[in-house]
Amino acid sequence: MAATKEEVLSGLADIVNEIAGVPAEDVLVDKSFTDDLDVDSLSMVEVVVAAEERFGVKIPDDEVKNLKTVGDAVEYILNNQG
């Protein structure tokens, strides 16, 4: 069953918290991974891999550069769930 927008956001918040140490409550749809949450490129790769495993999606390398905000990632996952 596909996750809801709230479930995806909550899951991403948990992932970003675990990998980058950002408080989950700070991971909001309008936040930039790099500018607001200080997620560096290496951590972003870890976030993508964890999100792929958690939500059963594949995020190609070409798409990762388009995921500037948490909202971008949420929308990508919602649109590409199995």
Secondary structure, DSSP 8 states (H G I E B T S, - for coil): ----HHHHHHHHHHHHHHHH---GGG--TT-BTTTTT---HHHHHHHHHHHHHHHT----HHHHTT--BHHHHHHHHHHH--
